[in-house]
Amino acid sequence: MMRQNGSLLALEVVWDLGDVALSLMSFPNLLALLILAAKVASWQRNYFSREHRKFK
């Protein structure tokens, strides 16, 4: 649908629609980062607090 409309609309409108689509895709990812940040930090502290076997 966007390919068909992109050929008929003005270039500025097409870029604006692309920006909106990118913004809408970014919000769930940013929300997930905020939600999971504390959990990942906890996993990181746990992992690096353990003693690990050296590779030969």
C-alpha positions in Angstrom: 0.0 0.0 0.0 2.8 2.5 0.9 4.6 1.8 -2.4 1.5 2.7 -4.4 0.9 5.8 -2.4 4.5 6.8 -2.4 4.5 7.2 -6.2 1.4 9.4 -6.0 2.2 11.7 -3.0 4.5 14.6 -2.7 8.1 13.7 -1.6 7.8 15.5 1.8 4.6 13.6 2.6 6.3 10.3 1.8 9.2 11.1 4.1 6.9 12.2 6.9 4.9 8.9 6.6 8.2 7.1 6.8 9.3 9.0 9.9 5.9 8.2 11.5 6.3 4.5 10.7 9.8 4.4 12.1 8.6 6.2 15.3 5.8 3.7 15.7 8.2 0.8 15.4 10.7 2.4 17.8 8.3 2.9 20.7 7.8 -0.8 21.6 11.5 -1.4 21.5 12.2 1.6 23.8 9.5 0.4 26.2 11.0 -3.1 26.3 14.5 -1.6 27.0 13.1 0.4 29.9 11.2 -2.6 31.3 14.1 -5.1 31.0 17.0 -2.8 32.0 16.8 -3.7 35.7 16.6 -7.4 35.0 19.5 -7.3 32.6 21.6 -5.4 35.1 20.8 -8.0 37.7 21.8 -10.8 35.3 25.1 -8.9 34.5 26.0 -8.5 38.2 25.3 -12.1 38.9 27.3 -13.3 35.9 30.4 -11.2 36.5 30.4 -11.9 40.3 31.0 -15.6 39.6 34.4 -17.1 39.0 34.8 -18.5 35.5 36.9 -21.2 34.2 39.8 -20.0 32.0 40.1 -21.2 28.4 43.3 -22.8 27.4 
